[in-house]
């Protein structure tokens, strides 16, 4: 899981650095697939089956009001001021690494920049509650309170999840709920925490492709995710890119930034 997490995070980091205004999401997805081949790993997204639908892309690339599960398209061209959620899920040696980040495409408005900042911060607020013998609701409430205090809306249709040999395992980890409720975390559990946040309305609608979820009000959305192991003192983040330090240092640097 540590190796898969590092690979997924390194690909995500490099793919985010690759993005420029004027690119289409198909070429970004193709670059993601090329990076996966270079690392000798497989996409856990491409070929993912839901009912009779099969996901066609190596990565999930969601633009502006697309909340999650956007498909790379040649006619989906990024422009200055857009935001792009880049979700990289890979399979390496039989286990999953899963992480996501929403990035600005060029310069964005102060309010959109604040949306991205609050959503990322809510991820680390939630992560800090993913401890041995705490409960899923402790994470859920922490994320929800942080997001709503900032005036934004938590998506309720999609949740975090357990992860390991398959992409989605138990328990489900909502970004909304009540502390002290839900399944209890145990040391060594592998989970994904992933706040998905809209500007105003928590409501979503599904696109005609059957995969892409969009904010009903057409306003931008943000999505941040890490794969982690539950522990006693602090969780161990697995999706840390090469060269970013060890898990403890990485997490502490994020927490110190939050406190600032």
C-alpha positions as CSV (number, residue, x, y, z in Angstrom):
1,X,0.0,0.0,0.0
2,X,2.9,2.4,0.7
3,X,4.4,1.7,-2.7
4,X,1.1,2.1,-4.5
5,X,0.3,5.3,-2.6
6,X,3.7,6.8,-3.5
7,X,3.3,5.9,-7.1
8,X,-0.3,7.3,-7.3
9,X,0.8,10.5,-5.6
10,X,3.9,11.0,-7.8
11,X,1.8,10.6,-11.0
12,X,-0.8,13.0,-9.6
13,X,1.9,15.6,-8.8
14,X,3.5,15.3,-12.2
15,X,0.2,15.3,-14.1
16,X,-1.0,18.5,-12.2
17,X,2.3,20.2,-13.2
18,X,1.6,19.2,-16.9
19,X,-1.7,21.1,-17.1
20,X,-1.9,24.3,-19.0
21,X,-4.6,26.6,-20.4
22,X,-5.5,25.5,-24.0
23,X,-5.1,21.8,-23.3
24,X,-8.0,19.4,-23.7
25,X,-8.7,16.8,-21.0
26,X,-8.2,13.9,-23.4
27,X,-4.5,14.8,-23.9
28,X,-4.1,15.2,-20.1
29,X,-5.7,11.8,-19.6
30,X,-3.4,10.3,-22.3
31,X,-0.4,11.8,-20.4
32,X,-1.6,10.2,-17.2
33,X,-1.8,6.8,-19.0
34,X,1.7,7.3,-20.3
35,X,3.0,8.0,-16.8
36,X,1.3,4.9,-15.5
37,X,3.0,2.8,-18.2
38,X,6.4,4.4,-17.3
39,X,5.9,3.3,-13.7
40,X,4.7,-0.2,-14.7
41,X,1.3,0.2,-13.1
42,X,-2.3,0.0,-14.3
43,X,-5.1,2.5,-14.0
44,X,-7.8,1.4,-11.5
45,X,-10.3,3.7,-13.3
46,X,-10.0,2.5,-16.9
47,X,-12.3,-0.4,-17.4
48,X,-14.0,0.1,-14.0
49,X,-17.5,-1.3,-14.3
50,X,-20.7,0.0,-12.9
51,X,-23.7,-2.0,-14.0
52,X,-23.4,-2.2,-17.8
53,X,-21.2,0.9,-18.0
54,X,-17.4,0.8,-18.3
55,X,-15.3,3.8,-17.5
56,X,-13.2,4.8,-20.5
57,X,-10.4,7.0,-19.1
58,X,-7.1,6.4,-17.3
59,X,-7.9,9.2,-14.8
60,X,-10.9,11.2,-13.7
61,X,-10.7,14.8,-14.9
62,X,-13.5,17.1,-13.7
63,X,-13.7,20.7,-14.9
64,X,-15.4,23.6,-13.0
65,X,-18.9,22.4,-12.0
66,X,-18.1,18.8,-12.7
67,X,-17.8,17.3,-9.2
68,X,-16.3,13.9,-9.8
69,X,-15.7,11.2,-12.5
70,X,-15.2,13.5,-15.5
71,X,-14.0,11.7,-18.7
72,X,-11.1,13.0,-20.8
73,X,-12.5,14.5,-24.0
74,X,-10.8,16.1,-27.0
75,X,-13.5,18.9,-27.1
76,X,-13.2,19.7,-23.4
77,X,-10.5,22.5,-23.7
78,X,-9.3,24.2,-20.5
79,X,-9.1,28.0,-20.4
80,X,-7.6,30.5,-18.0
81,X,-9.7,30.7,-14.8
82,X,-11.0,27.1,-14.9
83,X,-10.4,24.6,-12.1
84,X,-9.6,21.0,-12.8
85,X,-10.0,18.1,-10.4
86,X,-7.4,15.4,-11.2
87,X,-8.1,12.0,-9.7
88,X,-5.5,9.3,-10.0
89,X,-6.2,5.7,-9.0
90,X,-3.7,3.0,-9.8
91,X,-3.2,-0.7,-9.1
92,X,0.3,-1.8,-8.2
93,X,1.2,-5.3,-7.1
94,X,-2.4,-6.1,-6.5
95,X,-3.3,-3.1,-4.3
96,X,-4.7,0.4,-4.9
97,X,-3.3,3.9,-4.5
98,X,-6.0,6.6,-4.8
99,X,-5.7,10.4,-4.6
100,X,-7.1,13.6,-6.0
101,X,-6.4,17.3,-6.1
102,X,-8.2,20.3,-7.6
103,X,-5.9,22.8,-9.2
104,X,-6.4,26.3,-10.7
105,X,-5.9,26.6,-14.5
106,X,-3.9,29.8,-14.6
107,X,-5.3,32.6,-12.4
108,X,-8.7,32.1,-10.7
109,X,-11.0,34.4,-8.8
110,X,-10.3,34.9,-5.0
111,X,-13.5,33.1,-4.1
112,X,-12.6,30.1,-6.2
113,X,-9.1,30.1,-4.7
114,X,-10.8,30.1,-1.3
115,X,-13.0,27.2,-2.2
116,X,-9.9,25.1,-3.1
117,X,-8.1,26.2,0.0
118,X,-11.0,25.4,2.4
119,X,-11.6,22.0,0.7
120,X,-8.0,20.9,1.0
121,X,-7.9,22.1,4.6
122,X,-11.0,20.1,5.4
123,X,-9.2,17.0,4.2
124,X,-6.5,17.4,6.8
125,X,-9.1,18.3,9.5
126,X,-10.8,15.0,8.7
127,X,-7.5,13.1,8.5
128,X,-6.6,14.2,12.0
129,X,-9.7,12.3,13.3
130,X,-8.9,9.0,11.5
131,X,-7.4,7.4,14.6
132,X,-7.6,4.0,16.3
133,X,-10.9,3.5,18.1
134,X,-12.4,6.7,16.8
135,X,-15.5,6.4,14.6
136,X,-16.3,7.3,11.0
137,X,-18.7,10.0,12.3
138,X,-15.8,11.8,13.9
139,X,-14.2,12.3,10.5
140,X,-17.6,13.1,8.9
141,X,-18.5,15.8,11.4
142,X,-15.1,17.4,11.4
143,X,-15.1,17.8,7.6
144,X,-18.7,19.1,7.4
145,X,-18.3,21.6,10.2
146,X,-15.1,23.0,8.7
147,X,-16.6,23.4,5.2
148,X,-20.0,24.8,6.3
149,X,-18.4,27.3,8.7
150,X,-16.6,28.7,5.6
151,X,-19.9,29.1,3.8
152,X,-19.5,26.2,1.3
153,X,-21.6,23.0,0.8
154,X,-20.5,19.4,1.3
155,X,-21.6,16.9,-1.4
156,X,-23.8,14.2,0.1
157,X,-24.1,11.9,-2.9
158,X,-20.5,10.7,-2.8
159,X,-18.3,9.5,0.1
160,X,-14.9,8.3,1.1
161,X,-14.3,4.6,1.5
162,X,-12.1,1.7,2.6
163,X,-9.5,0.7,0.1
164,X,-7.0,-2.2,-0.5
165,X,-7.2,-4.9,-3.1
166,X,-10.3,-3.2,-4.6
167,X,-11.0,0.4,-5.3
168,X,-14.1,0.7,-3.1
169,X,-14.3,-1.3,0.2
170,X,-16.1,-0.9,3.5
171,X,-16.5,1.3,5.5
172,X,-18.1,4.2,3.6
173,X,-16.8,7.5,5.0
174,X,-19.2,10.4,4.4
175,X,-18.1,14.0,4.6
176,X,-21.2,14.8,6.7
177,X,-22.5,13.2,9.9
178,X,-22.4,13.1,13.7
179,X,-19.3,12.5,15.9
180,X,-19.4,9.2,17.8
181,X,-21.4,7.3,15.2
182,X,-20.6,4.8,12.6
183,X,-18.0,2.0,12.3
184,X,-15.0,2.2,14.6
185,X,-11.6,2.7,13.1
186,X,-8.8,0.2,13.9
187,X,-5.1,0.6,13.6
188,X,-3.9,-0.5,10.1
189,X,-7.1,0.0,8.3
190,X,-6.6,1.5,4.8
191,X,-9.1,4.2,3.9
192,X,-9.6,7.1,1.5
193,X,-10.9,10.4,2.9
194,X,-12.1,12.8,0.1
195,X,-14.1,15.9,0.7
196,X,-16.1,17.0,-2.3
197,X,-17.3,20.6,-1.9
198,X,-19.6,22.9,-3.9
199,X,-19.7,26.7,-3.8
200,X,-23.3,26.9,-2.7
201,X,-25.7,24.0,-3.3
202,X,-24.9,20.4,-2.2
203,X,-27.1,19.0,-4.9
204,X,-25.7,17.2,-8.0
205,X,-27.0,15.9,-11.3
206,X,-25.7,13.3,-13.5
207,X,-24.5,14.0,-17.1
208,X,-25.7,12.1,-20.1
209,X,-22.5,10.0,-20.1
210,X,-23.7,8.3,-16.9
211,X,-20.5,9.0,-15.1
212,X,-19.9,12.7,-14.6
213,X,-21.6,14.3,-11.6
214,X,-22.2,18.1,-11.9
215,X,-23.2,20.8,-9.4
216,X,-26.9,21.6,-10.1
217,X,-26.2,25.4,-9.8
218,X,-23.4,25.3,-12.4
219,X,-20.9,26.7,-9.9
220,X,-17.4,25.4,-9.3
221,X,-16.6,22.4,-7.2
222,X,-13.5,21.1,-5.5
223,X,-12.2,17.6,-4.5
224,X,-9.2,16.5,-2.5
225,X,-8.3,13.0,-1.5
226,X,-5.6,10.9,0.3
227,X,-5.2,7.2,0.9
228,X,-4.1,6.6,4.5
229,X,-3.5,4.0,7.2
230,X,-5.3,4.5,10.5
231,X,-2.9,4.7,13.5
232,X,-2.9,5.8,17.1
233,X,-1.1,9.1,17.4
234,X,-1.7,10.3,13.8
235,X,-2.7,8.6,10.6
236,X,-0.1,7.6,8.1
237,X,-0.7,9.3,4.7
238,X,0.3,6.9,1.9
239,X,-0.3,9.1,-1.1
240,X,2.9,11.2,-0.7
241,X,4.8,12.0,-3.9
242,X,8.5,11.1,-4.3
243,X,10.7,13.8,-2.7
244,X,8.0,15.2,-0.3
245,X,9.5,13.7,2.9
246,X,8.2,11.0,5.2
247,X,4.6,10.6,6.2
248,X,4.9,12.2,9.6
249,X,6.8,15.3,8.3
250,X,4.4,15.6,5.4
251,X,1.3,15.5,7.6
252,X,2.8,17.9,10.2
253,X,3.7,20.4,7.5
254,X,0.0,20.4,6.3
255,X,-1.3,20.8,9.9
256,X,1.1,23.7,10.5
257,X,-0.1,25.4,7.3
258,X,-3.7,24.9,8.5
259,X,-2.9,26.5,11.9
260,X,-1.4,29.5,10.1
